[in-house]
């Protein structure tokens, strides 16, 4: 870092302190917490962290960074494996302290600030017998999930996380603070629902909650010799599944250290029908464990908290598939047999029902046809000398699925160099996102989910 640049960073920090931002001193304990990465394999070094508590402070931070010609990252926790929220040399606008949350039970709505995590929202909703469309890990930031589209076990009944967004308060790259919804700044509201954090910093949002009642859910665990049969059963079942049935399949190591195939169904309809479906899944092989029963939806949403531990090294690859063909099943099972780390896993879930019943142009998230999402997680102990071996394993399985795959993939998990997949992810919505990027952020201050066609 040159002395001129160091001086500019010092001046920026002083200015932001004057408007109330908390600026941790480099190498302090507060700094270490602020820049702690979920992916222990990353080596990114932000220049400055501004812990903001209000929209006005975020506005001042954006204006000051623009004037100083310093790049912006936005951080609120979660599982940012690519490091986009803590980029090298950037000013990190840290929203993790903005955790205000209120529930309107009568209207089944929540108002949340930008740093609220899915775990915090899930706990608050549970106290009122309600549930949000969120994923399965309590550390993920709700705002990042919404901006990416947002898969989760309740999506087949109630749509994606972004479909529950009712309004948002946004600080634009030029510092202006606006509120958008279906009737105000409609183009920005459209872009926020799946277009990533490319258009402004969302400091609060109003979202719809739901009352699914008790669900039938859990896990059916198959020994490894049954893995192919279990995945085939899962794939066939999902293609004819009603909106009441969500399902995920996981390849991982069981408690005894042996590989297993786990089918995790969620049924939100009539209990008797659900029990018949669970029996059909179990009949795919000889389960070593079938732990399925009634529970509250919020309990379901917390079952896998912390399964992907912070601090490990991670490489993530992802593909969309129209079906789990025999070739795809064989590629996935064979790759898992050849895994390079015992901590690695493969997760497959299916998107259908309410999440696919709106037109793709309704939101920036344009993938509205039924599809499987394959999530490939290579994971290893932090500091391991063989990180490249594990990275190649994840990338190779992703490449092996290309011939079976639909264009694109879940953009929130795609690295910056996956240009073809990212363009496919947005599909026909890409040109509209480019126009909005040019309008709201012509200086390319914000770079969340990459829009390669806008560079």
Secondary structure, 3 states (H helix, E strand, C coil): CCHHHHHHHHHHHHHHHHCCCECCCCCCHHHHHHCCCCCCCCCCCCCEEEECCCHHHHHHHHHHHHHHCCCEEEECCCCCCCCHHHCCCCEEEECCCCCCEEEECCCCEEEEECCCEHHHHHHHHHCCCCECCCCCCCCCEHHHHHHHCCCCCCHHHHCCHHHHEEEEEEECCCCCEEEEECCECHHHHHHHCCCCCCCCEEEEEEEECECCCEEEEEEEEEEHHHHHHHHHHHHHHHHCCCCCEEEEEEEEECCCCCEEEEEEEEECCCHHHHHHHHHHHHCCCCEEEEEEEEEEHHHHCCCCCCCCCCCCEEEEEEEEECCCCHHHHHHHHHHHHCCCCCCCEEEEEEECHHHHCCCHHHCCCCCCCCEEEEEEEEEECCCCCCHHHHHHHHHHHHHHCHHHEECCCCHHHCCCCCHHHHHHHHHHHHHHHHHHHHHHCCCCCCCCCCCHHHC
